[in-house]
Amino acid sequence: MSRFLTAVLAMGAATISAGFAPDTAGTADRQALNQTSVAIRDAFSRGDVTSIMAYHHPDVEKSFGPDSRVVGKAAVEAAAAATLKAYTLTFVENNVETLAIRGDTAIEVTRFLIRGVPRGKGMPFEFKGRTQVVYVRYSPSPTNWAVFRELIQPTT
């Protein structure tokens, strides 16, 4: 069993058995994870794919909906580049509901609102949703944390 899966299962078991297990993470980890999130959102707003990808693990996997799964850093980078070629994106809201940090793994659940403006023809849109992001410590990342898994759920 992978170290990541073991950590996630342990976090879940600890939470179930203890109600809500105390989060023993330090302020530095919380700040670094916040900086990671801010940097990714800012890079999306600038259309800077290189900066976005600096905060992603090589084995990243993302699900953008029930029928969408993107596997690997190259595929995620291609998807981000295609999106940013077609749209300018701005994160209007980003409200963290929970953040659990255990060792080298962090799980964050966030509600968000993104405003998109087509670079060509089309109408602007807003996309509202909820995301669960699993971060892992990853020294090549500028903050030492990187997105490892992300599941995005649209809301109405």
VENVEN-V912821 format. One record per run of one state. SS is the DSSP state (a for helix, b for strand, c for the rest). FROM is the first residue (numbers start at 0). LEN is the number of residues. Records with the same first field share a line. If there is no record, write none. Layout:
SS: FROM-LEN, FROM-LEN
This chain:
c: 0-2, 17-9, 46-2, 53-2, 65-2, 71-1, 102-2, 118-6, 137-7, 154-2
a: 2-15, 26-20, 48-5, 72-14
b: 55-10, 67-4, 86-16, 104-14, 124-13, 144-10
